[in-house]
Amino acid sequence: MFRYLFRTIALSLVATAVSTPVLAAPFRTPDLDAARAWEIKPSYQWASNGFEHETGYEMDITAPIRPGLETSITFGSGTFKTSGAKAISGAVDSQWAIKWEIRPSGEGDGFGISTEPVLIIPTGSAGFSDEQWALEVPLVFGWNRGRYSYLAMISYGQGFEDGGGEIGANGVVMWAATDTLKLGVELATAAPSDRPGAYDSELNLGFKWEFVEGVGLKARIGRSLRREEGGHETGGAIYLEKAF
């Protein structure tokens, strides 16, 4: 259930620890830090295994509730094409999330813990919806040390109707090349909760760049290391982020 969701809805969720809210993670884990200002984040994402090709556009709107707590809503559309067949397009399921800094990392060096439960709402059109409500709960641990940031994430997802669950474990290392440019690498894994040995894994490279104060560009590109269904998949995403 969640594998299909990952492919068609957003192709996103992994972490990084930074102190500047506009520089959100380009990876597959939630950020460690909650937003301190309103943010909008349009994105374009794609994935291909050589036979099937998927693209998606999303808009994320984030609002701070209080220091260390934010809420966000994400919605968008996707296109799926199989070689030799006509492409199909439609709306994807929406997501509503609340992020809580359980232990803020603060400025400079420090250790932090955060969580960002995500409620997946079946608003997508036929073929682009999982057709059920679902919840995913990640727990993110982050360490800032000099110009490096390290993150680890564990997560659990559960569908409300079919009972299908998924567990995930990710790790990220980020390096601040300059005060406004950060480079990173991520290892992400996901598996059915009842068959942990049937896991998928991927390696992603990414960056985030605040080219104007309050405006950031972030992107990632990656390739699968292991797929239970066989073969390999490549994918990527690019995001523009504006804080108000």
Disulfide bonds with the S-S distance in Angstrom:
none
